[in-house]
């Protein structure tokens, strides 16, 4: 492990967001798009939340962004009546500081399996948790690669530990984007719920039974709990709003690549940037980052290891409450709908209904490029579907719809995980119904 790099990461000063506001602006006409876009691009302190790039506001005609109090006022003044503008969060810095304080308080003095499930963990704590819960029976873990800064990426296997088993496989990655804290927490709680059920402890909500949860084990689940350890840890140490990985870009002072723009299908088409300073920088070509290479290598290792094939792929993100089968790549690059879209939509709608029955949260369903409102080439979803032949591939965008966005409170971890597991159960039921 590259300890010098890790120490340098920790030593960096934390970016201060006190006084920063989260603004949502929406409008109707292309003329207003031009106005809003020109104002946004002049803001020095802006951090885009949804969509992730200025170009995509041409599709969405709505934007959520973080900005200093002074520039929030300036934005409202310049836009005038050209857009409906609301403040979603009055002071993001206060929320960040409160979450940091609570995280340290709740985890102080704890190690390994004793970390609380209603609290976010740093990467080192998450790593401890994974290793402490590796029982070699229901759950096993392996180091599947190492990041630029020397952190281990773990692959977790839930299910039959016999590598020759004919059980179908599900492949899932969480936390590909650093600031999406709810995703590794949700995937961690899924593992905990399943292990608890196997030991006779029922943590299920009233909408599904412990037996339905246990039936998930009719299939083997392979999970990357954190796909982006360097970026994730950086959000604790230095910048809570960081999105990309932390590998330097040759010839640029700007660091990091958007790992979910690093895959071949639609790479460097709409939604993926060639600008190394962009939060959606896609790399000069696909698979230039260690993390994307590790994803591919583990997938192929599992596929080639014998037994059942990988028949579902899930990419867990936040926020917006969306269930999205392919395509994410735009219609310029891929004009036609997926050949399996009717089937994918039927399964997605069952997932939507099961999720709603848990806590009555409404998730929208549709192709990624349609319901998220903009194209995104280079995703794991499209690669899984088109290149790897996994018909049931999804991007899941978890809670919420913008009230907190990436700063979702820790007390929403367990309910978010419960409704997400309801979706996993529906995926498992569908796999069981297929020949």
Secondary structure, 3 states (H helix, E strand, C coil): CCHHHHHHHHHCCCCCCCCCEEEEEECCCHHHHHHHHHHHCCCCCCEEEECCCHHHHHHHCEEEEEECHHHHHHHHHHHHHHCEEEEEECCHHHHHHHHHHHHHHHHCCCCHHHCCCCCCCCHHHHHHHHHHHCCCCCEEEEEEEECCCCCEEEEEEECCCCCCCCCCEEEEEECCCCCCHHHHHHHHHHHHHHHHHHCCCCCCCCCCCHHHHHHHHHCEEEEECCCCHHHHHHHHHCCCCCCCCCCECCCCCCECCCHHHCCCCCCCCCCCECCCCCCCECCCCCCCCHHHHHHHHHHHHHHCCCCCCEEEEEEEEECCCEEEECCCCCCCCCCCCCCCHHHHHHHHHHHHHHHHHHHCCCCEECCHHHHCCCCCCCCHHHHHHHHCCCCEEEEEEECCCCCCHHHCCHHHHHHHHHHHHHHHHHHHHHHHHCC
